[in-house]
């Protein structure tokens, strides 16, 4: 078991979601930022190239018959992000949160349910170790078709989001 798997499995809610996942991806970064700042930076990262990727994703989603929200223009301001369970963060619903331990967001569509989250492992000399992860559950046969098309970009996006959040 990798270090990231062990960290995810140490939190019962995440362990349950990971147990039957079709895909789990995790990256880790060291940062001096506190968890709230890290989360805000992670979820507010929206450079131009990412906006373009979401527009391409929108075309693919329409072709495949998925509901499509304009992810980059959902009307929620960063100052309105609510990481507590039941809150809204960007286009994700907050489904799990424990201050200075973890946050989990979920989004459901007709083809899959996707999760993004962060686990704060430890702090040593003011440096925190953050595990940023995505978990995917397919809910329709179109889920793996769609996700395998976007998977390389998904990994790139998560890595860049986490890298930005850590700086």
C-alpha positions as CSV (number, residue, x, y, z in Angstrom):
1,X,0.0,0.0,0.0
2,X,1.4,3.4,-1.0
3,X,1.7,6.3,1.4
4,X,-1.2,8.1,-0.3
5,X,-3.4,5.0,-0.1
6,X,-2.6,4.7,3.6
7,X,-3.5,8.4,4.2
8,X,-6.8,8.1,2.3
9,X,-7.6,4.9,4.2
10,X,-6.9,6.5,7.5
11,X,-10.1,8.5,7.2
12,X,-13.2,6.3,7.3
13,X,-15.3,8.4,4.9
14,X,-12.5,8.4,2.3
15,X,-11.8,4.7,2.9
16,X,-15.5,3.9,2.1
17,X,-15.4,6.0,-1.1
18,X,-12.1,4.6,-2.3
19,X,-13.1,1.0,-1.6
20,X,-15.1,0.5,-4.9
21,X,-13.6,3.4,-6.9
22,X,-13.0,3.0,-10.6
23,X,-10.1,5.4,-10.4
24,X,-8.0,7.1,-7.7
25,X,-5.3,9.6,-8.4
26,X,-3.2,11.4,-5.8
27,X,-0.4,13.9,-5.7
28,X,1.4,15.4,-2.7
29,X,3.0,18.7,-2.0
30,X,4.8,20.4,0.8
31,X,3.7,23.9,1.7
32,X,3.9,26.5,4.4
33,X,0.2,27.5,3.8
34,X,-2.4,26.7,6.3
35,X,-5.2,24.4,5.1
36,X,-7.8,27.0,4.5
37,X,-5.5,29.1,2.3
38,X,-4.3,25.9,0.5
39,X,-7.9,24.9,-0.2
40,X,-9.0,28.3,-1.4
41,X,-6.0,28.6,-3.8
42,X,-6.5,25.0,-5.0
43,X,-10.1,25.5,-5.9
44,X,-9.8,29.1,-7.3
45,X,-7.0,28.1,-9.8
46,X,-8.3,29.1,-13.2
47,X,-5.7,30.1,-15.7
48,X,-6.6,30.7,-19.4
49,X,-5.5,27.2,-20.6
50,X,-7.8,25.6,-18.0
51,X,-10.7,27.7,-19.2
52,X,-10.0,26.4,-22.7
53,X,-9.9,22.8,-21.5
54,X,-13.3,23.2,-19.8
55,X,-14.7,24.6,-23.1
56,X,-13.5,21.6,-25.0
57,X,-14.9,19.4,-22.2
58,X,-18.2,21.1,-22.7
59,X,-18.3,20.2,-26.4
60,X,-17.4,16.6,-25.5
61,X,-20.1,16.5,-22.8
62,X,-22.8,17.7,-25.2
63,X,-21.8,15.2,-27.8
64,X,-22.0,12.4,-25.3
65,X,-25.4,13.7,-24.0
66,X,-24.3,14.7,-20.5
67,X,-25.7,17.5,-18.5
68,X,-23.3,20.4,-18.9
69,X,-22.7,23.2,-16.5
70,X,-20.3,26.0,-17.5
71,X,-17.8,25.1,-14.8
72,X,-15.8,28.3,-15.2
73,X,-18.9,30.6,-14.8
74,X,-21.1,29.2,-12.1
75,X,-21.7,32.5,-10.3
76,X,-20.1,31.5,-7.0
77,X,-17.4,33.8,-5.8
78,X,-14.3,32.5,-4.0
79,X,-15.4,34.5,-0.9
80,X,-18.6,32.3,-0.9
81,X,-16.8,29.0,-0.9
82,X,-18.0,26.9,2.1
83,X,-15.8,23.9,2.8
84,X,-18.0,22.6,5.6
85,X,-20.2,19.6,4.9
86,X,-23.3,20.8,2.9
87,X,-21.5,23.8,1.5
88,X,-20.6,24.7,-2.1
89,X,-17.0,25.0,-3.4
90,X,-16.9,26.0,-7.1
91,X,-19.0,23.3,-8.8
92,X,-18.4,20.8,-6.0
93,X,-20.7,20.0,-3.1
94,X,-18.8,19.7,0.2
95,X,-19.5,16.2,1.4
96,X,-16.8,15.8,4.1
97,X,-14.7,18.2,6.1
98,X,-12.7,18.2,9.3
99,X,-10.7,21.4,9.9
100,X,-6.9,20.9,9.5
101,X,-7.4,17.2,8.6
102,X,-9.4,16.8,5.3
103,X,-11.9,18.2,2.8
104,X,-13.9,16.2,0.2
105,X,-16.0,17.7,-2.6
106,X,-18.3,15.7,-5.0
107,X,-20.0,16.4,-8.3
108,X,-22.5,14.0,-9.9
109,X,-23.4,13.6,-13.5
110,X,-25.3,10.9,-15.5
111,X,-22.1,9.0,-16.3
112,X,-19.9,9.3,-13.2
113,X,-19.5,10.8,-9.8
114,X,-16.2,12.6,-9.2
115,X,-14.6,13.6,-6.0
116,X,-11.7,15.9,-5.2
117,X,-10.2,16.3,-1.9
118,X,-7.3,17.2,0.3
119,X,-5.8,15.4,3.3
120,X,-3.3,17.3,5.6
121,X,-0.9,14.7,6.8
122,X,1.4,16.5,9.2
123,X,3.3,19.7,9.8
124,X,7.0,19.7,10.7
125,X,8.8,23.0,11.2
126,X,5.8,24.8,9.8
127,X,5.8,22.8,6.6
128,X,2.6,20.9,5.8
129,X,2.3,17.8,3.6
130,X,-0.9,17.9,1.5
131,X,-2.3,14.9,-0.4
132,X,-4.6,16.1,-3.2
133,X,-6.7,13.4,-4.8
134,X,-9.5,12.6,-7.2
135,X,-11.7,9.6,-6.9
136,X,-14.1,8.5,-9.7
137,X,-17.0,6.1,-9.7
138,X,-18.6,5.2,-13.0
139,X,-22.4,5.2,-13.0
140,X,-23.1,4.4,-16.7
141,X,-21.2,2.7,-19.5
142,X,-20.3,6.1,-20.9
143,X,-18.4,6.9,-17.7
144,X,-15.2,5.0,-18.6
145,X,-15.4,6.1,-22.2
146,X,-15.6,9.7,-21.2
147,X,-13.1,9.5,-18.3
148,X,-10.4,7.7,-20.4
149,X,-10.6,10.5,-22.9
150,X,-10.0,13.2,-20.3
151,X,-7.8,11.3,-17.8
152,X,-4.5,12.7,-18.9
153,X,-5.9,16.2,-18.7
154,X,-7.5,15.5,-15.4
155,X,-4.2,14.4,-13.9
156,X,-2.4,17.5,-15.3
157,X,-5.1,19.8,-14.0
158,X,-5.0,18.3,-10.4
159,X,-1.2,18.5,-10.4
160,X,-1.2,22.2,-11.5
161,X,-4.0,23.1,-9.0
162,X,-2.0,21.5,-6.2
163,X,1.3,23.1,-7.3
164,X,-0.4,26.5,-7.4
165,X,-2.0,26.0,-4.0
166,X,1.3,25.0,-2.4
167,X,3.2,28.1,-3.6
